[in-house]
Amino acid sequence: MARPTKQGIDYFPLDCQFDDKIEMYLIEKGAVGLGVLISIWQMIYSNEGYYIKDSKDIHLLIKRKIDVDINEVSDCINVCLERNVFDEGKYKKHNILTSKAMQKRYFEAAKKKKSVQVDVDYLINGIDSYDNWVYSGGNAANVKEEVKVKEKVKEYEKISGLNIIAFEEFIKFRSELKKKLTESGLIKSAKQLSSFGSIEKQQAIVDKSIANGWQGLFDIDVKDIQQHKPARKSL
């Protein structure tokens, strides 16, 4: 039987200069706080890779590792959550310690692994999906597109007259080309598509862009719409 792929990684980068939220945390908690934070990073990256379940055992392991009072460990974690060093929303909902930056570093480092177990509910918006992801929890249906545009969908759905189904097909096509849209680009493209007029015309424009491998959206002649198959209705 082949050995299963190791989930964690053996090495993770440490920034030469921390961002403001970590700096403020370190001002508050000092050297002990740095020791607690690095210990948690080590546990996360070496085990699940992108998160760890908070528990008394974790606090005890850190206590033994850096010889600090267990109450101080708990206080450091609370300050990390208050300072958004760890994602407070994911902690309250799932009792996990994680962050967008940590997830980004881990999945980039782990993309060459044969497979990586991923619980979709633990992911933070904006994290790219890779072909080696194996979904072990959460709703994995169309997860690659959902992870990338989860929050942005709420914005472009507000655009009047937009053929949402056609636009989501365009988003998926751009993703397959490895040319994903930025947040501003996403909204700009959605507004552009809606400005072209009818639902049928928008669908024809998207279909033509995909058929020709175009990365952009371009207006088309009326005859192109007439030749187009019956359009799917937007939600």
Buried (B, 14 or more C-beta within 10 A) or exposed (E): EEEEEBBBBEEBEEEEEBEEBBEBBBEEBEEBBBBBBBBBBBBBBBBBBBBBEBEEEBBEBBBEBBEBEEEBBBBBBEBBBBBBBBBEEBBEEBEBBBBBEBBBBBBEBBEEBEEBBBBBEBBBEBBBBBEBBEBEEBEBEEBBBBBBBBEBBEEBEEBEBBBBBBBBBBBBBBBEEEEBBEEEEBBEBBBBBBEBEEBBBBBBBBBBBBEEEBEEBEEBEEEBBEEBEEBEEBE
